[in-house]
Amino acid sequence: MTPVSEFTDTYEETVKPLMIVSSRIYETRAFWFQSASTAFRDSTERPGLLFSLT
């Protein structure tokens, strides 16, 4: 069994950065999804906008 301090160091070095990165990716994906759904909703209301985006 590894000492607690060793486990904590490993956690700080590997798991924490991964969690930060994944949360940033999640935020970015959520932002893009929100933008895409807004653009799609706008394009259904104004069909001309969809053609200008593509």
C-alpha positions, -999 to +999 in steps of 0.1 A: +000+000+000+014+034-010+017+062+015-011+088+014+013+117+006+026+098-025-010+092-036-018+129-031+012+140-051+002+117-080-034+130-078-022+166-079+001+159-109-021+138-130-058+138-121-062+175-113-048+188-146-069+163-165-100+174-147-093+210-154-086+203-191-118+181-194-139+208-178-125+234-202-133+211-231-168+206-218-173+243-214-160+249-250-183+222-264-212+235-245-205+270-258-202+257-294-234+236-291-253+266-277-240+288-306-249+261-332-284+256-318-289+294-318-277+296-354-299+267-363-330+283-346-322+316-364-319+298-397-353+281-393-368+315-387-347+332-415-337+306-441-313+330-459-290+330-429-283+292-432-270+297-468-247+325-457-232+304-430-223+274-452 
